[in-house]
Amino acid sequence: MTDSKLLHQEALALIPGGVNSPVRDCQAVGTQPKFVALGQGAYIWDVEGQKYIDFVGSWGPLILGHAYPTVVEAIIKAAQKGSTYGAPTEGETRLAELIKLHMPNVPTVRLVSSGTEAAMSAIRLARGFTGREKIVKFAGCYHGHADSLLVAAGSGLTTLSLPSSLGVPKSLAALTIVAPYNDPESLKKIFEAEGQNIAAVIVELIAGNMGLVLPSPDFIAALKTLPKAHGALLIADEVITGFRVGLGGAQELYGLKPDLTVLGKIIGGGLPLAAFGGPQEITSFLAPQGGVYQAGTLSGNPLAVAAGIATLETLAANPNIYSQMASLTETWTNGLTKIFKDHNLSTFLTSKGSASTVFFNQGPVYNLETALKSDLKAYGAYYRAMRDQGIWLPPSQFETTFLSTAFTPKIVNAALEIAALAVKKAFS
């Protein structure tokens, strides 16, 4: 039988860190990664044959669960016609139509292959459209690993930002201003000082990469007014929330009309696909119409497009899907809250729709600073105990768990029974 430890050792010799994305590494939770062999519905199996209830869903794309029959069928049919052409296909237009139908703020869209690529391209487009260079992002919001976005706040929010990764030039970091999430007063001061230089504000409307953190009403109000008042664009990063919190995304939920929207994960149905878009007034600046260059050999890949169309059509055809998933998520988080309370554990749980996070934190968590007060050792103990008992969670306190349409009340109740045993084992 294949062994995860052996596979990890082999991977370490060939792949930096043994993983192809750092979050898959399990050092932060005090263990080694399990290698996955199979996914079906709400479950995955590791190479040793252990079955898990999957609360990760490949970090969000699998809203229909693993190997959803309609999606699999669409991929197979597309693959039988060829995997890529490097030429336009009708499917690209059909997917763009679906996005426009459900997200009217995105009447035109450019397909790419990853969320990083989409966010990077949206920022370049914003700079090209406004003729300005600086951007504003929020601490704890993740928009991919492009150089301009891997920055941390320095000693003065309006004057200094510092690289948060080796290899990022200070000159590029200096063009990014980092503000605290959920702090409209800080954003106001930034615009007062730098408004004429700011091309765009990019934001996760619901933060999902410091754990799930919800926006306050006054923060949403500031996003609606401040960028526009100073001639800057608002870029809504809905890589996680797009088609996750509803067909119209978080922007519909909060009544926002962003100038540009970044999408990913669900729109590819589990295959590599992302997008950025907005009104033609802005997107016409993209080549070949305009002078903002962006390109990609595999952009609009027909397999990913087919999977995305099948996924969005399935979601749209079942109007009760979102309320059903939200109800199951509420059952899950309420059940966990009781379990933690029974063991006198300090936790703060957040949820929106089918997404949630357990912070081992006395709470409340409303920005990166408060999220970082979480007890990482406690989360590590929780993660290891849950994995040992058959629950698949993100190997990081600062990530989000997801339910899919494959979850049922029976599965959620079984997961809560497992959680009760795991928490008792970890903390008694």
N, C-alpha and C positions, 0 to 999 in steps of 0.2 A: 504493500500500500504506500502511496506517495505521502510524504511527510512535510508539513509546512516549515518546520525548522530546517530540514535539509534544503528545501527549495529556497528558503531565505538565505542560507549560506551560499548557495549557487548564485543567487541574484546579487548578493553583495560583491561578488567577484566580477560581475559584468555590468551592473547598473549602479550608478552613484547612490549610495545609501540603501541599495536594494529595492528601491521603489521608483516609479515614474511620476509620482506627485508626492511632495513631502507629507501631506496630511495622511497618507496611507501608512506611514510609519507609526509604530505604536510605542515609541520610547516615552512619550509624554504621559502615557498611562501605565508605564512600568511593565511592558511585555513586548512580545514580538508579533508581527502581523500574521494572521491566518491567511492562507492562500485559498481563493474561492474556485470551485469547480463547476458550479451549477446554480442557476436562479430560476425559480418558477413561482409565479404569483407573488405571495407575500413572504416567500421563503428563499433562503440561499443555503447551499451546502458547501463546506470546506473540503479540501482534498482528502481529509481523513474520513469524510462521510458524515460529519456532525451537521445537524440541521439547525438553522437559526430563523427566528422571526426577524425580518429585515426592516429596521427603522431608519436605514440610511438611503435606500433606493438609488444607489449610485450618486449620492449627494444631490438628489432632487429631480433628475430627469424622468424617472420611472413612475410617473403619476398613475399609470395603469397597472403597475406591477411588472414583474419579470416575465418576459416571453409572452406578452399579450397576443393572443392568436391573430387578431386583425393586423397588428403591427408586424408580426413575423411574416404573415402572408404578403403584406405590401413590400417588405424588404426582399423576400424571395423572388417575387414577380419582377421587381426592379433589377435585381442581380442577374436574372436570366437574360436580361436585355443588355447587360454590360454594366460595369461598376462605375465608370466615369468617362466623360467624353471631352471635357474642356470646351464645351459649346453650350449654348442656351438650350433648355428643355422646357416643355410646357409645365412640368411639375413645379418649377421655380415660380412661375406666375401664379399657379393655383395656390401655393403656400402663401405667397404675398397677399393674395386676395383674402385668404382666411385670416391672416394677421390684421389686415385693414378692417375686415368685417367686425372683429371683436375688439380691436383697439383703434378707434377712429383717429387718435392722435398720431398714428403711424400709417398715413395714406400711401407712402412710398418706402421701400425697404431694400437694403442691400444685404444679401446673404453672405456669410463668412463661415469659418470652421470652428471658432472657439470664442468664448466670452471675452478672453483677453484681447483677441483680435478685434472684436466688435467694439469694446470700450476704447481701445487705442485709436481706432478709426473714427469713432464718434468725436473724440477730443480733437483729432486732427481736423475734422470737418468743421467743428465749432471754431477752431482757430482760423481756419481759412475763410469762414463766413464772416467772422467779426473783425478780422485783421488784428486781433489781440493775441497775447501769448500766455498769460497766466490762467491757471485753473484753480478752483477750490474743491477740495475733497474733505471728507470727514473721517476723523480718527476712528478706526474700527471697521469702516466700510472697505470692502475689498472689491477691486474692479479689474482683477487680473494682474499679471506681473510685468506689464510694460514699464520702462524706466521711469517715466514721469509719475507713475502711480505708486511706486515702491518708496514712499517717503513717510517720514514721521515728523511730528511737530517739534520745532526747535524752541529756543528760548523766547522768541517773540512771534506770535502767530502771523502777524502781518508783514514781518520782515525776514523770517528765517525758517526754512524747512531743511531737514537733513535726510540723506539717503538712509533707508532702513534695510538695505542690502548692499553687500559688496558688489562692485561693478556698476553701480549707478553713479554717473557723474554729478558732482555737486551743482554744476551749472544747470543741469536739467531739474534736479530737486528744487532749485531756487525758483523755478517757474510754477511750482505747486504750493499752494497755501493750504495748510491742514487746520481745520476747525473742529471743535468738539461737536459730536452728534447731539442733537436735541438741545442745542444752545443758540436760540435765535439772536440773542444779544451779541454774542461773539461774531456771528455772521454779519450782523448789521455793522459792527465796527470794522470788519474786514472790508466791506464794500465802501464804507466812508473813507478808508485809507487808500484802497487800491481799485475802486470801482471802474475807473477808466481803463485799467489794464487787464481786467478779468474777461476772458472769453467765455467761460462756462463754469457752472457748478455741477459736479457729478455726485450723485447720491443714491444709495440703496434706500428707497422709500421706507421699506421695512428692512432693517439691518439683519443679515443672516450669517455674517462671518466673524462676529464676536459673540456668537450665540444669537438667538432670535431676540432682537430688541425693537420695540415698537416706537413709532414716532409720536411725539406729543402734538396736540392741536396747534399750539403756538409755533412749533417748529415747521409744521406743514404750512401754516399761514405765511411764515417768513419765506419759505421756498416758493410760494405762489407769487410773492410781490417783489422781493429784493433783487433777484437777478434781472427781471424784466425792467425794473425801474432804472437799472444802471446799464442797460443795453447788453447784458450777458445772457447766454442761453442756459436753460435748465436741462441737464441730461439725467433722465431717470434710468438707473441701472436696474432692470427687472429680469436679470439673468435667472435669479431664484424665484422671484414672485410672479413673473409673467406666466399666466395660465396656471399658476399654483394657487393663488388666493382667490381666483375667479377668472372668468374668461377675459375680463377687461384689465386684469392685473391690479397692482396696488394703486396705480394712478386713477383708475375708476373708483376704487374703494375710498380714496381720499379727495376725490374731485379735483385732481391736478391735470393740467394740460402742459406736459413737458414739451420742449422744443425738439428734443431728440430722445429716443428710447433705445435702450440696449436690451436685447433678448438672447436667450440661450436655453440650455438644458431641455425643457419640455418640448420646445418647438422642433427638436431633432428626434424626438421619440426614442431616445437612448443611443443615438448615433451622433458623431461630431458635427454639430451645426449650431450657428448662432446668427444674429442679425443686428443691424442698427438701422434706424430710419426716423422719418419725420415728414413734415410738409415739403413739397417739391421746391418751394422757395429756397429751402436750405439744401436739400439733397441734390439739387441741380448743380451745386458746386463740385460734386464728385466727377472724376473722370469716368467716361469720356466726354461728358457735357461740359464739365468745369475743370478748374486747375488743381483740385485736391486729389492727389493720386492714392488709389487703394486697389489692390488686386489679389487674386488667390487662385492657384491652380485647381484646387478642389472645392472652391466656393460653389454652393448650390449642388453639392454631390447628389446624384439622383437617388442613391440608396437612403441617405439621410433625409432628403426631401420627402420621399415616399413614407418613411417612418413618421415624419413630422405631420404630414397631411392626415395619415391614419389616426394619429393620436389626437389632433385637434378636432377632427370630425367626430371621433368617439366622445370626447368631452362635450362638444356642442350638442350632440344628439341626446344627451342625458342630463337634463337641467337640474336634477336633484343630486347629482354627483357631489357637488361642493358642499352642500348642507349635510349630506350623509357623512362625508369625510370629516367635516368640522365636528359633528356630533360624536363620532368615534374618538377624535382627538381629545375632546372634552372629557369623555369617559376615561381615557388614558391618563390625562394630566390630573384629573380629580382623584383617580385611584392612586397615582403616585404620591400626590400630596398627602393623602391619608397614611400611606405606608411610611413616608418620611416622618410624619408627625408622630406615628406610633413608636418610632425609634429616636425621637427627640433630635432629629437632624434639622439643621438650618438650611432651608432651600428656598429658592425663588423660581417659580415656574412661569414661563411666558408661552403664549400660543396665539396663532392666527391661522384660521382655516385648518389645513392638514399639517401645519408646521409647528414645532414646539422645541423648547430647550429647558432642561433642568439645570439651573445654576446652584452649585453648592455654595450659597451666598446668603447672608442675612437680608440682602436686598434693601430696597428695590434696585434693579439693574436698568439703567436708562442711557448709558453711554459706555465707552471703552474703559474709562477710569473706574467706574463702578463694577464693570464685568471683571476687571483684573483683580478685584478683591476676593474672587471666588477661591475656594479651597481646592487646589488642584490635586492634592493627595487624596482627598475624599472622592473626587470624581474618578481618579484612577482606580481606587478600590471598588467603586460602584461599577465602572466599566468592566473590570476583570471578573467580578462576580456575575454580572449579567451575561457576559460572553460565555463563562463556564456553564451557565444554566441554559443557554440557548437563545439569548437576545443579542442581536447585532446592532451596535450603537456606533456613533462616530468616536474615533479614538482621540478626542480632544474635547475639553470643556467648552471651547469657543466655536462650536459648530451647531448645526440644527438637525433635528430629527424630522422625518417625513413619514406620513402614512400614504398609502396608495389605495386605489379603488379595489384592490385585491383583499384589503383588510375587511373583516366581518366582526360583528359583536363577539362571536365565539373566539376569534383569534385574539382580539383585544383583551377579553377576559382571561384567556389562557396566558397572555403576556403579563397581565397583572398578577396572576398566581405565581408565575416564575419570578417576577420582580420582588414579590414579598419574600420569597425564599432567598433570593440573591442579596437583598438589602440586609436581611437577618444574618446571613453568612458573613457579609462584609463588615457590619457595624455592631454586632452583638458582642 
